[in-house]
């Protein structure tokens, strides 16, 4: 079970989600493609946090936010792409 709050920051051209937990930080970065698309380009989870669901939570949050904001996701990051394909209920946000 993972804990920790997911944080988000976004600029005009890119952004990131991250979770700090027990002195480690997992993050997922993205670039904006216009107003309606996000390109997830990297997910990084430190060894100490791997296998605990942190990466999946980051992708899930991006999916939730994309829906709420009317955006689509282009998952260039292999991890994010695999997670979205593993969850058919998330695929409505694919560009």
N, C-alpha and C positions, 0 to 999 in steps of 0.2 A: 504494500500500500504506500502510495506516495503522499507526501504532504507538501506544504509550501504553496504560496500564492504565485500565480503566473502574472508577470509584469509585462507591459508592452510600451514601446516607444516607437514613434514614427516621424519621419521628416517628409519633405516634399517628394523625395525619390526612393527612400528605403526605410526599413524598419526592422525591429526584432522583438521576439518574445523571449523571456527567460524566467527561470525558476532558480532561486538560491536555496540550497538545502545543505545543512551540516557543513558549511564552509566551501561547498562546491557550487558551480553554476552550470546548468544546462541551458542551451540557447538555440533558437532557430531564427535565421535571418531571411529577409525577403527584399525584393526590389519591387517598386510600383511600376506597372506598365499602364500608363494612362490613369484614369480615375477609376476604372472598373476591374482591373486585373492585378493580381499579385503573383510574382514569381518567387516561390520558395526555393532558395538556392543553397542553403546549408542548415543542417541540424547537427549540433555538437553536444554530446553527453559525456562527461568525464567518466573514466573507468569506475570510480567509486559509486556512481549513480546508475550505471548500466543495468538493464534487466529489471528495473523497478518502475517502469511505466512513465518516466519523465518525458522522453521523446514523444511518445504517443499523446500524452496530455498537451504538449505544445502544438502538435498538428491538430488535435481536436479543437483547441482554442482558436486556431487560425480558421478552421472550417466554420465554427460558430460565428466568429466575427465577420467572415466573408458573407455569410447568409444575412446577418443583421445589417451589413453595409451595402448589400446588393453587388458584391464583387465576385469574381471568379478567380480560381487558383490554377496556376501553371506550376506543377511540382517538378522542378528540375533536380532537386535533391533526391537521390535514390531512396533514402529513408522515408521522406515525406510521401513520395510516390507510392512506395510499398504500403505504407499505412493507409493511404486513401483507397488503394485498390483492395486492401484487406477489409475495409468497412464500406460495403455497398451503400449504406445510409449516408455516407459523406460525399458520394460521387456526383451529387447534384451541383456541387460547386466547381467541378472541373471545367476549365476553359476549353 
